[in-house]
Amino acid sequence: MFNVERQEEIMRLLEQRKSMTVHTLSQLLFTSESTVRRDLSELERAGRVRRTFGGVVLEETLTKEVPLLLRRSQNHRAKEIIAAKARPLLSNGKVIFLDASSTVAHLVPILGEFSDLTVMTNSPNTALELGALGIRTYCTGGLLLEASQAFVGAEAEDTVRRFNADLMFFSSRGVDRDGNITDSSVEESRLRLAMMQRARKKYFLFDTDKYEKKYIYNLCNVSEIDGVISNEDIF
C-alpha cells in the first residue's frame, strides 16, 4: 500500500471511530507502528488529525462542543473536590464572576453558605440556581449557545465590562503541560477574557481528565492568573 493510500485509510478509520491508538492502526493496516507514526505526523502537519500520547484524534472533533447535560454528569466527584478546595477563597460581601462551565457550576451550593454576595454569570442555569438560594444574581444575556447553555457575544461582553469583580472562577476544555489553557469555543473564550479584564483575582478550575489536552482557541496561561484548583495537584 502506498503512503497516500494508507493515510486515506487511516482517515477513513478515524471517521468511524474518531480516535485510535497507533497499535490498533498498525494491526488494521498490516504495517509497523513506526510507519503509522510517520503517516500520522504527515496528517498532523496537514491539519487533519492531532497526535495524542500513543494515538491520534480526528481534528474535527476538537472543535465540537460537548452538551452541558453530558458535561454535568462527567467526573462529578472530581468537581465536588474542586469546589471544596475553592471554598477558602470565598467570603461574605464579594462580587464574583462565574462562567458557564459545569465545573464552576459545582460552586453554587457552596456560595449559598455566604451572605451579601453579588454574582454575575453567563449561564442561565447557574443564574436560576443562584436565585433560588437568594443570592443577588446578574445574568449577561446575549446569544445563547444551545449545546453549552451559555450566553455569549457582544451584548454579553458589554454587560460584563460594566461590572468590577473581586473574584472570577472559570474552566475550559483543556490545559497542556506548559500551562496553556485552551477551549473549543471562541465565543465562550472571548466572554471569559472580558471577565478576566474586570476581575481582581482569577482562578482556573479543572479536573485532571482535561490535563494534556489542547484545543483550537488559546485563552491564557496559568502564569497569567492567580491560581489553579484541581482535584489533584498538577501546577
C-alpha positions in Angstrom: 0.0 0.0 0.0 1.4 3.5 -1.0 1.7 6.2 1.6 -1.2 8.2 0.3 -3.5 5.2 0.2 -2.5 4.2 3.7 -3.1 7.7 5.0 -6.5 7.9 3.4 -7.3 4.5 5.0 -6.3 6.0 8.4 -8.7 8.9 7.8 -11.5 6.5 6.9 -11.0 4.6 10.1 -10.9 7.8 12.1 -14.1 9.0 10.5 -15.7 5.9 12.0 -14.0 5.8 15.5 -12.9 9.5 16.0 -9.8 8.3 17.9 -7.4 5.3 17.8 -4.1 4.0 19.1 -1.0 3.6 17.0 -1.0 -0.1 17.9 -4.6 -0.7 16.7 -3.9 1.2 13.4 -0.8 -0.9 12.8 -2.7 -4.1 13.2 -5.6 -3.0 10.9 -3.2 -1.7 8.2 -0.8 -4.6 8.5 2.1 -2.3 8.8 4.7 -1.3 11.5 3.9 1.1 14.3 6.8 3.3 13.1 5.2 3.6 9.7 1.9 4.5 11.2 3.7 7.2 13.3 5.2 8.7 10.2 1.8 8.8 8.5 0.2 10.4 11.5 3.0 13.1 11.6 2.2 13.9 7.9 -1.5 14.0 8.6 -1.0 16.2 11.6 1.1 18.7 9.6 -1.7 18.8 7.1 -4.1 19.7 9.9 -6.3 16.6 9.5 -5.5 14.9 12.9 -3.9 15.6 16.2 -1.4 13.2 17.8 -2.0 12.2 21.4 0.0 10.0 23.7 0.1 6.6 22.0 -2.6 7.5 19.5 -4.5 10.1 17.3 -7.7 12.1 17.3 -9.6 13.3 14.3 -9.1 17.0 14.2 -12.7 18.0 13.6 -13.7 16.5 17.0 -11.6 19.1 18.7 -13.9 21.9 17.7 -17.2 20.3 18.7 -18.9 21.4 21.9 -19.9 18.7 24.4 -23.5 19.3 25.5 -23.8 20.7 29.0 -26.1 17.9 30.3 -23.3 15.4 29.4 -20.6 17.5 30.9 -22.5 17.9 34.2 -22.6 14.1 34.6 -18.9 13.6 33.9 -16.4 13.4 36.7 -18.9 14.5 39.3 -16.8 13.6 42.3 -13.8 15.3 41.0 -15.8 18.5 40.5 -17.1 18.3 44.1 -13.5 18.1 45.3 -12.5 21.1 43.2 -15.4 23.2 44.6 -14.5 22.3 48.2 -10.9 23.4 47.5 -12.1 26.7 46.2 -14.3 27.4 49.3 -11.5 29.1 51.4 -11.3 31.8 48.7 -14.8 32.9 49.4 -16.1 35.3 52.0 -19.2 37.5 52.6 -19.8 40.5 50.5 -17.8 39.6 47.5 -18.6 40.3 43.8 -18.0 37.2 41.8 -17.9 36.2 38.1 -18.8 32.6 37.2 -18.5 31.2 33.7 -21.0 28.7 32.2 -18.8 25.6 32.7 -20.1 22.5 34.5 -17.1 22.5 36.8 -17.8 26.1 38.1 -21.5 25.2 38.5 -20.4 22.9 41.4 -19.6 26.1 43.4 -23.2 27.2 43.5 -24.3 25.2 46.7 -21.2 26.5 48.5 -22.0 30.1 47.6 -25.3 29.6 49.4 -23.3 29.4 52.7 -22.2 33.1 52.4 -24.1 36.4 52.7 -24.3 39.6 50.7 -22.8 38.1 47.6 -23.3 39.5 44.1 -22.7 37.1 41.3 -22.5 37.7 37.5 -22.7 34.7 35.2 -23.3 33.9 31.5 -25.1 30.7 32.4 -28.9 30.8 32.6 -29.0 27.6 34.5 -26.5 28.8 37.1 -28.4 32.1 37.4 -31.6 30.3 38.2 -29.8 28.1 40.8 -28.2 31.1 42.5 -31.6 33.0 42.5 -33.2 30.0 44.2 -30.6 30.4 47.0 -31.4 34.0 47.5 -28.1 35.3 46.1 -28.1 38.6 44.3 -27.6 37.5 40.7 -27.0 39.1 37.3 -27.0 37.2 34.0 -25.2 38.6 31.0 -27.9 37.9 28.4 -26.7 37.8 24.8 -26.7 35.0 22.2 -27.5 31.6 23.8 -25.3 28.7 22.6 -27.6 25.6 22.6 -25.0 22.9 23.4 -23.2 24.7 26.3 -26.2 26.7 27.5 -24.0 29.8 27.7 -24.7 33.4 26.8 -22.0 34.9 24.5 -21.5 37.7 22.0 -21.0 41.5 22.1 -24.1 42.1 24.3 -22.8 39.6 27.0 -19.3 41.0 26.9 -20.6 44.6 27.2 -22.6 43.6 30.3 -19.6 42.1 31.9 -17.5 45.2 31.3 -20.0 47.3 33.3 -19.0 45.3 36.5 -15.9 45.1 38.7 -15.5 41.7 40.4 -13.4 40.6 43.4 -13.2 37.0 42.1 -13.6 35.1 38.9 -13.9 31.3 38.6 -13.7 29.7 35.2 -12.9 26.4 33.5 -12.1 25.2 29.9 -11.8 22.0 27.9 -8.1 21.6 28.2 -4.7 22.6 29.7 -1.4 21.4 28.4 1.9 20.6 30.2 3.1 24.2 29.7 0.0 25.6 31.4 -1.7 26.8 28.3 -5.4 26.9 28.8 -7.5 26.2 25.7 -11.1 25.7 24.6 -13.1 24.7 21.5 -15.5 27.7 21.8 -14.1 31.0 20.6 -17.3 32.8 21.7 -17.1 31.5 25.3 -13.4 32.2 25.5 -14.0 35.8 24.5 -16.6 36.1 27.2 -14.1 34.7 29.7 -11.4 37.2 28.6 -13.9 40.0 29.2 -14.5 38.7 32.8 -10.7 38.4 33.3 -10.2 42.1 32.4 -12.8 43.1 35.1 -11.9 40.7 37.9 -9.3 41.5 40.6 -8.4 37.8 41.1 -8.9 34.9 38.6 -9.0 31.2 39.4 -8.9 28.3 36.9 -10.9 25.2 38.0 -10.3 21.9 36.1 -10.4 18.1 36.7 -7.4 16.1 35.7 -9.2 14.5 32.7 -8.6 17.8 31.0 -4.8 17.8 31.6 -2.6 17.4 28.5 -5.5 18.2 26.2 -5.2 21.1 23.7 -8.0 22.8 21.7 -8.3 25.3 18.9 -8.5 28.6 20.9 -5.9 29.8 23.3 -7.4 31.5 26.4 -4.4 32.2 28.6 -1.5 30.6 30.5 -1.7 29.6 34.2 1.1 32.1 34.9 -1.3 34.9 34.0 -3.9 34.1 36.6 -4.0 34.0 40.4 -4.5 30.3 41.0 -5.3 26.8 39.7 -7.6 24.5 41.5 -7.9 20.8 40.6 -8.8 17.5 42.1 -5.1 16.6 42.0 -2.1 18.8 42.4 -0.5 19.4 39.0 0.5 23.1 38.8 
